[in-house]
């Protein structure tokens, strides 16, 4: 079994910062891409940022220059540093990992349960 658990969400004022973490655990052989996605009320889930196992990153235009994704491969952990937060960043943030589980020959996507980020004064 593979599990992803996010942490670090909360309530922050506009202009503030938060750091999200996501740890992948279980019977994992390998993880390639990891990423953060978000879903605001009434909207579709959207990609925020992704990072490859080699460290190549990709960001949504709406967060470029404000958010930074990073990972610690030894800890199977991905982070999202969010600065200069805006009200429109309010959403449930989910992490995703492309994982090769033990006793499997196929990579597949796993999702975390989500963590709420609310930006409000």
Secondary structure, 3 states (H helix, E strand, C coil): CEEEEEECCEEECCCCCEEEEEEEEECEEEEEEEEEEEECCCCCCEEEEEECCCCCEEECHHHCCCEEEEEEHHHCEEEEEECCCCHHHCEEEEEEEEEEECCCCCEEEEECCCEEEEECC
